[in-house]
Amino acid sequence: MIKKILLSLGGLVVLLVLIGFVLPAKLEISKSVSISASASNVFEEINNLERWEKWQYWNTLDPDMKITYGEKKEGTGAMYSWSGPQLGEGKLSITESISNKSVAVEMNFSGNPASAFYSLEPDGENTKLNFNFSNDAGMNPIGHWINVFMKSEIEKSFDYAGEKIKSIAEAKPKFTYTLTEENVPAISYVGIMHTMSPKDPASISEQTGKMFTELDKDLKKMKVAVIGYPFCLYPKYTEESMDFVCAFPVAADAKVPSKYKVTQTEGGLTVKGTHHGSYNNMQVIHSEIASYIKFKNMTEIGAPWEVYITDPLMENDTTKWITEVYYPVKRN
């Protein structure tokens, strides 16, 4: 009797192995979700592995799972490993990260490799987040069976993650300007400083024009080459008074008139926004950048500046004026 049972079990195992060979070796799954948020607000959720704990389906299956992060937790090269009584051991790493575009991931589930790809694309006024999973078990029949049982769980994980990320991203503040975090080089410049009330935009524009005209005239006398767009720095600002410096970028070793000196901004991380239109509404973009810095838990570490891409003397249509605004910051 026992012999018959063992033979039956053996036959069943052989049958399952044979079926395993004819099951698909590759498992590919795709899902998408449309999110009413900017690409940057969605991207930071998939690009920072510490944020994954808020939306990973697998964490709900194994609440006692222990996660250990590598030295990098964000962007290309970031990784973590896990160990838990339900899901066993594994490792996940970001192999490629393209800002606000995509994140490629390699995984290893207890010796079984797989890959995932998260991509973002415009969807009208929304951002579409695409999930893609792929695994090739090769000639391993056991791996073929694992793919069969894993398919529904992976689809469920994408649905769960999509709803969670959608909820998180849509709850973030929305900005009318596109704001980015950019590393910029130091700028050598020559400038003139002035102090006045920030409450009169017309007077500020008039004074700025006078300062740039004076500076331009003095530099041309000394044949000092201007090597970029004019800009204004704002080292001190209150509702009643502001200091501002009208400046032209020049070479670090430029020979300038004796009443001037070449100064440098500090390069590094900045929050950047681009304003289109007249200078009368510039306070709006400054307020939005300040809100962004607070939301991102950053700290301002120096004077912000405005770069005037369009010369008002050459372009009368104010709707075509372009101004870039930079705030130097550090992450807390």
HELIX and SHEET records of a PDB file:
HELIX    1   1 ILE A    2  VAL A   22  1                                  21    
HELIX    2   2 ALA A   39  ASN A   47  1                                   9    
HELIX    3   3 LEU A   49  LYS A   54  5                                   6    
HELIX    4   4 TYR A   57  LEU A   61  1                                   5    
HELIX    5   5 PRO A  141  GLU A  170  1                                  30    
HELIX    6   6 PRO A  201  LYS A  221  1                                  21    
HELIX    7   7 TYR A  279  ASN A  281  5                                   3    
HELIX    8   8 MET A  282  PHE A  295  1                                  14    
HELIX    9   9 THR A  318  LYS A  320  5                                   3    
SHEET    1   A 7 LYS A  26  ILE A  35  0                                        
SHEET    2   A 7 ASN A 126  ASP A 136 -1                                        
SHEET    3   A 7 ASN A 112  ASP A 123 -1                                        
SHEET    4   A 7 SER A 102  PHE A 109 -1                                        
SHEET    5   A 7 GLY A  88  ILE A  98 -1                                        
SHEET    6   A 7 MET A  79  GLY A  84 -1                                        
SHEET    7   A 7 LYS A  66  TYR A  69 -1                                        
SHEET    1   B 4 LEU A 179  VAL A 184  0                                        
SHEET    2   B 4 GLY A 268  HIS A 276 -1                                        
SHEET    3   B 4 ILE A 322  ARG A 331 -1                                        
SHEET    4   B 4 MET A 298  GLU A 300 -1                                        
SHEET    1   C 8 LEU A 179  VAL A 184  0                                        
SHEET    2   C 8 GLY A 268  HIS A 276 -1                                        
SHEET    3   C 8 ILE A 322  ARG A 331 -1                                        
SHEET    4   C 8 TRP A 305  TYR A 308 -1                                        
SHEET    5   C 8 PHE A 231  TYR A 237 -1                                        
SHEET    6   C 8 MET A 242  PRO A 249 -1                                        
SHEET    7   C 8 SER A 188  MET A 196 -1                                        
SHEET    8   C 8 THR A 263  GLN A 264 -1                                        
END                                                                             
